[in-house]
Amino acid sequence: MKQSVQTARTITTVISFDVRMIHSVLSG
């Protein structure tokens, strides 16, 4: 159970980081 929570948290962090990168590229 704890493992899946850690995985979900990692995926969320990666996605939010990607979104931020894409947003800065588009607005740049």
N, CA, C and O atoms as a Maestro MAE file, in Angstrom:
{
 s_m_m2io_version
 :::
 2.0.0
}

f_m_ct {
 s_m_title
 :::
 protein
 m_atom[112] {
  # First column is atom index #
  i_m_mmod_type
  r_m_x_coord
  r_m_y_coord
  r_m_z_coord
  i_m_residue_number
  s_m_chain_name
  s_m_pdb_residue_name
  s_m_pdb_atom_name
  i_m_atomic_number
  :::
  1 25 0.841 -1.205 0.000 1 A "MET " " N  " 7
  2 3 0.000 0.000 0.000 1 A "MET " " CA " 6
  3 2 0.875 1.253 0.000 1 A "MET " " C  " 6
  4 15 0.663 2.177 -0.784 1 A "MET " " O  " 8
  5 25 1.853 1.261 0.890 2 A "LYS " " N  " 7
  6 3 2.733 2.421 0.996 2 A "LYS " " CA " 6
  7 2 3.500 2.650 -0.311 2 A "LYS " " C  " 6
  8 15 3.760 3.786 -0.706 2 A "LYS " " O  " 8
  9 25 3.855 1.541 -0.969 3 A "GLN " " N  " 7
  10 3 4.602 1.615 -2.219 3 A "GLN " " CA " 6
  11 2 3.814 2.353 -3.294 3 A "GLN " " C  " 6
  12 15 4.365 3.199 -3.998 3 A "GLN " " O  " 8
  13 25 2.527 2.036 -3.422 4 A "SER " " N  " 7
  14 3 1.707 2.666 -4.465 4 A "SER " " CA " 6
  15 2 1.505 4.153 -4.177 4 A "SER " " C  " 6
  16 15 1.424 4.963 -5.099 4 A "SER " " O  " 8
  17 25 1.427 4.502 -2.910 5 A "VAL " " N  " 7
  18 3 1.292 5.922 -2.539 5 A "VAL " " CA " 6
  19 2 2.550 6.679 -2.954 5 A "VAL " " C  " 6
  20 15 2.473 7.782 -3.495 5 A "VAL " " O  " 8
  21 25 3.704 6.075 -2.697 6 A "GLN " " N  " 7
  22 3 4.982 6.699 -3.067 6 A "GLN " " CA " 6
  23 2 5.074 6.862 -4.577 6 A "GLN " " C  " 6
  24 15 5.531 7.895 -5.067 6 A "GLN " " O  " 8
  25 25 4.638 5.838 -5.322 7 A "THR " " N  " 7
  26 3 4.665 5.885 -6.783 7 A "THR " " CA " 6
  27 2 3.749 6.983 -7.296 7 A "THR " " C  " 6
  28 15 4.133 7.755 -8.174 7 A "THR " " O  " 8
  29 25 2.538 7.057 -6.752 8 A "ALA " " N  " 7
  30 3 1.577 8.073 -7.173 8 A "ALA " " CA " 6
  31 2 2.119 9.472 -6.902 8 A "ALA " " C  " 6
  32 15 1.938 10.382 -7.711 8 A "ALA " " O  " 8
  33 25 2.776 9.635 -5.777 9 A "ARG " " N  " 7
  34 3 3.339 10.937 -5.420 9 A "ARG " " CA " 6
  35 2 4.449 11.334 -6.390 9 A "ARG " " C  " 6
  36 15 4.549 12.490 -6.801 9 A "ARG " " O  " 8
  37 25 5.278 10.355 -6.746 10 A "THR " " N  " 7
  38 3 6.363 10.600 -7.696 10 A "THR " " CA " 6
  39 2 5.809 10.985 -9.062 10 A "THR " " C  " 6
  40 15 6.292 11.928 -9.690 10 A "THR " " O  " 8
  41 25 4.786 10.247 -9.523 11 A "ILE " " N  " 7
  42 3 4.170 10.533 -10.816 11 A "ILE " " CA " 6
  43 2 3.566 11.941 -10.818 11 A "ILE " " C  " 6
  44 15 3.707 12.682 -11.791 11 A "ILE " " O  " 8
  45 25 2.897 12.300 -9.727 12 A "THR " " N  " 7
  46 3 2.287 13.628 -9.626 12 A "THR " " CA " 6
  47 2 3.351 14.717 -9.708 12 A "THR " " C  " 6
  48 15 3.156 15.739 -10.366 12 A "THR " " O  " 8
  49 25 4.482 14.490 -9.032 13 A "THR " " N  " 7
  50 3 5.568 15.468 -9.049 13 A "THR " " CA " 6
  51 2 6.136 15.626 -10.447 13 A "THR " " C  " 6
  52 15 6.390 16.743 -10.897 13 A "THR " " O  " 8
  53 25 6.336 14.505 -11.135 14 A "VAL " " N  " 7
  54 3 6.884 14.531 -12.495 14 A "VAL " " CA " 6
  55 2 5.927 15.249 -13.448 14 A "VAL " " C  " 6
  56 15 6.354 16.064 -14.265 14 A "VAL " " O  " 8
  57 25 4.635 14.945 -13.339 15 A "ILE " " N  " 7
  58 3 3.642 15.566 -14.215 15 A "ILE " " CA " 6
  59 2 3.594 17.074 -13.988 15 A "ILE " " C  " 6
  60 15 3.588 17.844 -14.948 15 A "ILE " " O  " 8
  61 25 3.562 17.502 -12.724 16 A "SER " " N  " 7
  62 3 3.490 18.931 -12.429 16 A "SER " " CA " 6
  63 2 4.749 19.646 -12.917 16 A "SER " " C  " 6
  64 15 4.685 20.795 -13.356 16 A "SER " " O  " 8
  65 25 5.896 18.962 -12.839 17 A "PHE " " N  " 7
  66 3 7.144 19.533 -13.325 17 A "PHE " " CA " 6
  67 2 7.098 19.685 -14.842 17 A "PHE " " C  " 6
  68 15 7.512 20.714 -15.377 17 A "PHE " " O  " 8
  69 25 6.591 18.657 -15.542 18 A "ASP " " N  " 7
  70 3 6.457 18.699 -16.994 18 A "ASP " " CA " 6
  71 2 5.524 19.825 -17.419 18 A "ASP " " C  " 6
  72 15 5.822 20.567 -18.354 18 A "ASP " " O  " 8
  73 25 4.403 19.948 -16.734 19 A "VAL " " N  " 7
  74 3 3.429 21.001 -17.055 19 A "VAL " " CA " 6
  75 2 4.073 22.377 -16.913 19 A "VAL " " C  " 6
  76 15 3.856 23.255 -17.748 19 A "VAL " " O  " 8
  77 25 4.852 22.562 -15.873 20 A "ARG " " N  " 7
  78 3 5.523 23.842 -15.648 20 A "ARG " " CA " 6
  79 2 6.524 24.135 -16.762 20 A "ARG " " C  " 6
  80 15 6.611 25.265 -17.243 20 A "ARG " " O  " 8
  81 25 7.282 23.113 -17.171 21 A "MET " " N  " 7
  82 3 8.254 23.266 -18.245 21 A "MET " " CA " 6
  83 2 7.562 23.633 -19.550 21 A "MET " " C  " 6
  84 15 7.972 24.569 -20.235 21 A "MET " " O  " 8
  85 25 6.508 22.889 -19.891 22 A "ILE " " N  " 7
  86 3 5.764 23.150 -21.124 22 A "ILE " " CA " 6
  87 2 5.174 24.558 -21.098 22 A "ILE " " C  " 6
  88 15 5.218 25.270 -22.101 22 A "ILE " " O  " 8
  89 25 4.630 24.955 -19.969 23 A "HIS " " N  " 7
  90 3 4.011 26.276 -19.845 23 A "HIS " " CA " 6
  91 2 5.054 27.377 -20.055 23 A "HIS " " C  " 6
  92 15 4.782 28.372 -20.729 23 A "HIS " " O  " 8
  93 25 6.241 27.199 -19.482 24 A "SER " " N  " 7
  94 3 7.285 28.218 -19.626 24 A "SER " " CA " 6
  95 2 7.787 28.277 -21.067 24 A "SER " " C  " 6
  96 15 8.136 29.348 -21.563 24 A "SER " " O  " 8
  97 25 7.822 27.128 -21.737 25 A "VAL " " N  " 7
  98 3 8.247 27.091 -23.146 25 A "VAL " " CA " 6
  99 2 7.209 27.785 -24.027 25 A "VAL " " C  " 6
  100 15 7.559 28.552 -24.924 25 A "VAL " " O  " 8
  101 25 5.936 27.512 -23.767 26 A "LEU " " N  " 7
  102 3 4.872 28.101 -24.581 26 A "LEU " " CA " 6
  103 2 4.792 29.610 -24.380 26 A "LEU " " C  " 6
  104 15 4.590 30.352 -25.341 26 A "LEU " " O  " 8
  105 25 4.947 30.070 -23.144 27 A "SER " " N  " 7
  106 3 4.816 31.500 -22.876 27 A "SER " " CA " 6
  107 2 6.119 32.236 -23.164 27 A "SER " " C  " 6
  108 15 6.125 33.462 -23.282 27 A "SER " " O  " 8
  109 25 7.237 31.489 -23.280 28 A "GLY " " N  " 7
  110 3 8.540 32.096 -23.511 28 A "GLY " " CA " 6
  111 2 8.638 32.695 -24.877 28 A "GLY " " C  " 6
  112 15 9.677 33.250 -25.234 28 A "GLY " " O  " 8
  :::
 }
 m_bond[111] {
  # First column is bond index #
  i_m_from
  i_m_to
  i_m_order
  :::
  1 1 2 1
  2 2 3 1
  3 3 4 2
  4 3 5 1
  5 5 6 1
  6 6 7 1
  7 7 8 2
  8 7 9 1
  9 9 10 1
  10 10 11 1
  11 11 12 2
  12 11 13 1
  13 13 14 1
  14 14 15 1
  15 15 16 2
  16 15 17 1
  17 17 18 1
  18 18 19 1
  19 19 20 2
  20 19 21 1
  21 21 22 1
  22 22 23 1
  23 23 24 2
  24 23 25 1
  25 25 26 1
  26 26 27 1
  27 27 28 2
  28 27 29 1
  29 29 30 1
  30 30 31 1
  31 31 32 2
  32 31 33 1
  33 33 34 1
  34 34 35 1
  35 35 36 2
  36 35 37 1
  37 37 38 1
  38 38 39 1
  39 39 40 2
  40 39 41 1
  41 41 42 1
  42 42 43 1
  43 43 44 2
  44 43 45 1
  45 45 46 1
  46 46 47 1
  47 47 48 2
  48 47 49 1
  49 49 50 1
  50 50 51 1
  51 51 52 2
  52 51 53 1
  53 53 54 1
  54 54 55 1
  55 55 56 2
  56 55 57 1
  57 57 58 1
  58 58 59 1
  59 59 60 2
  60 59 61 1
  61 61 62 1
  62 62 63 1
  63 63 64 2
  64 63 65 1
  65 65 66 1
  66 66 67 1
  67 67 68 2
  68 67 69 1
  69 69 70 1
  70 70 71 1
  71 71 72 2
  72 71 73 1
  73 73 74 1
  74 74 75 1
  75 75 76 2
  76 75 77 1
  77 77 78 1
  78 78 79 1
  79 79 80 2
  80 79 81 1
  81 81 82 1
  82 82 83 1
  83 83 84 2
  84 83 85 1
  85 85 86 1
  86 86 87 1
  87 87 88 2
  88 87 89 1
  89 89 90 1
  90 90 91 1
  91 91 92 2
  92 91 93 1
  93 93 94 1
  94 94 95 1
  95 95 96 2
  96 95 97 1
  97 97 98 1
  98 98 99 1
  99 99 100 2
  100 99 101 1
  101 101 102 1
  102 102 103 1
  103 103 104 2
  104 103 105 1
  105 105 106 1
  106 106 107 1
  107 107 108 2
  108 107 109 1
  109 109 110 1
  110 110 111 1
  111 111 112 2
  :::
 }
}
